[in-house]
Amino acid sequence: MNKENIILIGMPGSGKSTCGVLAAKALLKNFFDTDLLFQGLEEKRLQDIIDDDGIEYFLSAEERAILSLDINATVVATGGSVVYSDKSMEHLKKSGKVIYLHLSYDTMVDRIKNITTRGVVVKEGDSLEDMYNERLPMYQKWADVVINCDNNTVEQTVEKIVKASSDCEKKS
């Protein structure tokens, strides 16, 4: 079995967790959701961390959680804000291939109905669109592979993750 990790990055609503767990099954890998690790370490929901402790603390605590990871042969679903930390992304990239699940702004808005409770980092004074435009080049910078997920079903995205993973293995 290939020990390399598959790291999923992307906007909120892109399917990192939903598709990641299914891709892990198909690839015979473990599955790990960094948001769950982060919540467990902080003993709070993501939104409560943002509300109670602020965005700077959130990003710093998220980075600590990511840097604590020492896993292999795993599909890793990251929080959408992971790209704000170069240290986190460098740590993740050392252990595997980074797959960016890309969404258009309109598709993201259609998919995320619980924006005020799901723990999305939007800086004070910024709109959701500002956050989208700020993160877009960061996701592209770190991606080994980009999958456009706008019109995909969950199954189609999973299929593309599996294909991209096997393409990555052939190159390495």
The 8 nearest C-alpha neighbors of each residue, nearest first, counted from 0:
[[1, 2, 72, 27, 28, 3, 26, 71],
 [0, 2, 3, 72, 168, 4, 28, 71],
 [3, 1, 72, 71, 0, 4, 73, 28],
 [2, 4, 95, 72, 1, 71, 94, 5],
 [5, 3, 95, 73, 72, 71, 74, 94],
 [4, 6, 74, 96, 95, 75, 97, 73],
 [7, 5, 97, 75, 74, 98, 96, 4],
 [8, 6, 98, 76, 15, 99, 75, 97],
 [9, 7, 99, 77, 98, 100, 79, 6],
 [10, 8, 100, 99, 79, 13, 101, 138],
 [9, 11, 79, 13, 12, 102, 101, 107],
 [10, 12, 13, 79, 9, 107, 111, 119],
 [11, 13, 14, 110, 111, 107, 10, 15],
 [14, 12, 10, 11, 100, 15, 9, 102],
 [15, 13, 17, 18, 12, 16, 19, 100],
 [14, 16, 76, 19, 18, 7, 17, 13],
 [17, 15, 19, 76, 14, 18, 20, 32],
 [18, 16, 14, 19, 15, 20, 21, 153],
 [17, 19, 21, 14, 157, 20, 16, 15],
 [20, 18, 16, 22, 15, 21, 17, 23],
 [19, 21, 23, 22, 18, 30, 17, 16],
 [22, 20, 24, 18, 23, 19, 25, 157],
 [21, 23, 25, 19, 157, 24, 20, 18],
 [24, 22, 28, 26, 20, 21, 25, 74],
 [25, 23, 27, 21, 22, 26, 28, 20],
 [24, 26, 22, 23, 27, 21, 161, 28],
 [25, 27, 23, 28, 24, 22, 161, 164],
 [28, 26, 24, 25, 23, 29, 0, 72],
 [29, 27, 23, 73, 72, 26, 24, 74],
 [28, 30, 73, 23, 74, 72, 31, 27],
 [31, 29, 74, 73, 20, 23, 75, 28],
 [30, 32, 75, 76, 74, 33, 73, 29],
 [31, 33, 76, 34, 35, 75, 77, 16],
 [32, 34, 36, 77, 35, 37, 76, 31],
 [35, 33, 37, 36, 32, 78, 38, 77],
 [34, 36, 38, 33, 37, 32, 39, 31],
 [37, 35, 33, 39, 34, 38, 40, 32],
 [36, 38, 34, 40, 35, 39, 64, 33],
 [39, 37, 35, 41, 43, 42, 40, 36],
 [40, 38, 42, 36, 37, 41, 35, 43],
 [39, 41, 37, 38, 42, 36, 64, 43],
 [40, 42, 38, 43, 39, 37, 48, 60],
 [43, 41, 39, 38, 40, 44, 37, 48],
 [44, 42, 38, 41, 47, 48, 45, 39],
 [43, 45, 47, 46, 38, 48, 42, 118],
 [46, 44, 118, 48, 47, 38, 43, 49],
 [45, 47, 118, 49, 48, 44, 116, 117],
 [46, 48, 50, 44, 49, 45, 51, 43],
 [47, 49, 45, 51, 52, 46, 50, 57],
 [48, 50, 53, 46, 47, 54, 52, 51],
 [51, 49, 47, 48, 53, 52, 46, 54],
 [52, 50, 48, 47, 49, 53, 46, 54],
 [51, 53, 48, 49, 56, 50, 57, 54],
 [54, 52, 49, 56, 55, 50, 51, 57],
 [53, 55, 57, 49, 56, 58, 120, 52],
 [56, 54, 58, 57, 53, 59, 52, 49],
 [55, 57, 59, 54, 58, 53, 52, 60],
 [58, 56, 54, 60, 55, 59, 49, 61],
 [59, 57, 61, 55, 60, 56, 54, 62],
 [58, 60, 56, 62, 61, 57, 55, 63],
 [61, 59, 63, 57, 62, 58, 56, 64],
 [62, 60, 58, 64, 59, 63, 57, 37],
 [61, 63, 59, 65, 60, 64, 87, 66],
 [64, 62, 60, 66, 61, 65, 67, 59],
 [63, 65, 61, 67, 62, 66, 37, 60],
 [66, 64, 62, 67, 68, 63, 87, 61],
 [65, 67, 63, 68, 64, 87, 62, 90],
 [66, 68, 64, 65, 63, 69, 62, 90],
 [69, 67, 66, 65, 70, 64, 91, 90],
 [68, 70, 67, 71, 66, 94, 65, 91],
 [71, 69, 68, 73, 72, 4, 94, 2],
 [70, 72, 73, 2, 4, 3, 94, 69],
 [73, 71, 2, 4, 3, 28, 29, 1],
 [74, 72, 29, 4, 28, 71, 30, 75],
 [73, 75, 5, 30, 23, 4, 6, 29],
 [74, 76, 6, 31, 32, 7, 73, 30],
 [77, 75, 32, 7, 15, 16, 19, 33],
 [78, 76, 33, 8, 32, 7, 75, 79],
 [77, 79, 80, 81, 34, 33, 76, 8],
 [78, 80, 10, 9, 81, 11, 77, 8],
 [79, 81, 82, 78, 83, 120, 58, 119],
 [80, 82, 83, 78, 79, 84, 77, 87],
 [83, 81, 84, 80, 137, 88, 138, 85],
 [82, 84, 81, 80, 85, 58, 137, 134],
 [85, 83, 87, 82, 86, 81, 88, 62],
 [84, 86, 88, 87, 89, 83, 82, 90],
 [87, 85, 89, 84, 88, 90, 62, 66],
 [88, 86, 90, 84, 85, 89, 62, 65],
 [87, 89, 91, 85, 90, 86, 92, 82],
 [88, 90, 92, 86, 91, 87, 85, 93],
 [91, 89, 87, 88, 93, 92, 86, 66],
 [92, 90, 88, 93, 89, 94, 87, 95],
 [91, 93, 89, 94, 95, 90, 88, 96],
 [94, 92, 90, 91, 95, 89, 96, 88],
 [95, 93, 92, 91, 4, 3, 71, 90],
 [96, 94, 4, 3, 92, 5, 93, 97],
 [95, 97, 5, 6, 143, 92, 98, 4],
 [96, 98, 6, 142, 143, 7, 5, 92],
 [99, 97, 144, 7, 142, 145, 143, 6],
 [98, 100, 145, 8, 9, 142, 101, 7],
 [99, 101, 9, 146, 13, 148, 147, 145],
 [100, 102, 147, 148, 99, 146, 9, 145],
 [103, 101, 149, 148, 107, 106, 13, 147],
 [102, 104, 106, 105, 107, 149, 101, 148],
 [103, 105, 107, 106, 108, 102, 131, 128],
 [106, 104, 108, 107, 103, 109, 102, 110],
 [105, 107, 109, 103, 108, 104, 102, 149],
 [108, 106, 110, 104, 109, 105, 12, 102],
 [107, 109, 105, 106, 110, 111, 104, 112],
 [110, 108, 106, 107, 111, 105, 112, 104],
 [111, 109, 107, 108, 12, 112, 106, 13],
 [112, 110, 108, 12, 113, 109, 114, 107],
 [111, 113, 114, 110, 109, 108, 115, 117],
 [114, 112, 116, 115, 111, 117, 110, 118],
 [113, 115, 116, 117, 112, 111, 119, 118],
 [116, 114, 113, 117, 118, 119, 46, 112],
 [117, 115, 113, 114, 46, 118, 119, 45],
 [118, 116, 114, 46, 119, 113, 115, 45],
 [117, 119, 46, 45, 116, 120, 49, 115],
 [118, 120, 117, 121, 114, 11, 46, 79],
 [119, 121, 122, 118, 80, 54, 49, 130],
 [122, 120, 130, 119, 125, 123, 127, 126],
 [123, 121, 125, 124, 120, 54, 130, 126],
 [122, 124, 125, 121, 126, 54, 120, 53],
 [123, 125, 122, 126, 121, 129, 127, 130],
 [126, 124, 122, 123, 129, 121, 127, 130],
 [125, 127, 129, 128, 130, 124, 121, 122],
 [126, 128, 130, 129, 131, 121, 125, 108],
 [127, 129, 131, 126, 130, 132, 104, 125],
 [130, 128, 126, 132, 127, 131, 125, 133],
 [131, 129, 127, 133, 128, 132, 121, 134],
 [130, 132, 128, 134, 129, 133, 135, 127],
 [133, 131, 129, 135, 130, 134, 128, 136],
 [132, 134, 130, 131, 135, 129, 136, 137],
 [133, 135, 137, 131, 132, 136, 130, 138],
 [134, 136, 132, 138, 137, 133, 131, 139],
 [137, 135, 139, 138, 134, 140, 133, 132],
 [138, 136, 140, 134, 139, 135, 82, 141],
 [139, 137, 135, 140, 136, 141, 142, 134],
 [138, 140, 136, 142, 137, 141, 135, 99],
 [139, 141, 137, 138, 142, 136, 143, 135],
 [142, 140, 138, 139, 137, 143, 97, 88],
 [143, 141, 97, 144, 139, 99, 98, 140],
 [142, 144, 97, 98, 96, 141, 145, 99],
 [143, 145, 98, 142, 99, 97, 146, 163],
 [146, 144, 99, 98, 100, 142, 147, 101],
 [147, 145, 100, 101, 148, 99, 144, 159],
 [146, 148, 101, 149, 100, 102, 145, 150],
 [147, 149, 151, 102, 101, 150, 146, 100],
 [150, 148, 102, 151, 147, 106, 103, 101],
 [149, 151, 148, 152, 147, 106, 102, 155],
 [152, 150, 148, 155, 149, 156, 153, 154],
 [151, 153, 155, 154, 156, 150, 148, 157],
 [152, 154, 156, 155, 18, 157, 151, 14],
 [155, 153, 157, 152, 156, 158, 151, 18],
 [156, 154, 158, 152, 151, 157, 153, 159],
 [155, 157, 159, 153, 158, 154, 151, 160],
 [158, 156, 160, 154, 22, 159, 155, 18],
 [157, 159, 155, 161, 156, 160, 154, 162],
 [158, 160, 162, 156, 161, 157, 163, 155],
 [161, 159, 157, 163, 162, 158, 164, 156],
 [160, 162, 164, 158, 159, 163, 22, 157],
 [163, 161, 159, 165, 164, 160, 166, 158],
 [164, 162, 166, 160, 161, 165, 159, 167],
 [165, 163, 167, 161, 162, 166, 160, 168],
 [164, 166, 168, 162, 167, 163, 161, 169],
 [167, 165, 163, 169, 164, 168, 162, 170],
 [166, 168, 164, 170, 165, 169, 163, 171],
 [169, 167, 165, 171, 170, 166, 164, 1],
 [168, 170, 166, 167, 171, 165, 164, 163],
 [169, 171, 167, 168, 166, 165, 164, 163],
 [170, 168, 169, 167, 166, 3, 96, 165]]
